[in-house]
Amino acid sequence: MDMTQTIASIPLFAGLTPMQCASLGAIAVCRTFSRGQSFFYEGDEGIGFYVILSGKVKIFKLSSEGKEQIFHILEEHEPFGEAAVFAGEHYPASAQALVETRSLFFPRLKFVEVISREPSLALSMLALLSLRLRKLASLVEDLSLKEVPGRLAAYLLYLYEHNDDSATVKLDISKNQMAGLLGTIPETLSRILKRMNDEKLIKVTTRSILILNEQGLADLARGARRLA
């Protein structure tokens, strides 16, 4: 692996010079996690952050009753754990590999030394943190203000809009994980998917969903329509 080229290909580090990428490559550590293996747990000391090279990672919290709330499902080139690096605190949530995942680990102390010499890197990361915060605020709004059908409709539309113009949305996570992401339980999710299927808003298959009525989903997402 050419570490400098790998660093340069990551959007978080876009615009950095080859010398800056080489500085980051000198402190990066390649780590591979098997499916189900944890990167860190909520409350662990924030000793560094990760960038995914391949695979899929869920960021989540567990309630005192053991209920899981998923905040993000992250994929290739997305960073996580970076908030703890900037704050110098503990990780605010847990991270677990959903499939075998290759990653780069950036130790906090060495990374802080690098960005103290390269302020443009800090600005790039702050822009990404701001985007992540907006997504989290949107999730909180959906969980607190929308009913489960509206949350699911909004999520399906999000996948549809990021699906290269195909009306078929591939389900890369299990229905249990999707339920956790939407703040509900698998049984409720299955019932709502069936009702959407019956009303011909979507067509559900084993590992994908065909969007049949985009406008109907949009109406459901914004509360202008309810399922029968």
Summary of the structure (lengths in Angstrom):
residues: 228
radius of gyration: 19.3
end to end distance: 54.4
largest distance: 59.8
contacts: 671
relative contact order: 0.12
helix: 45%
strand: 23%
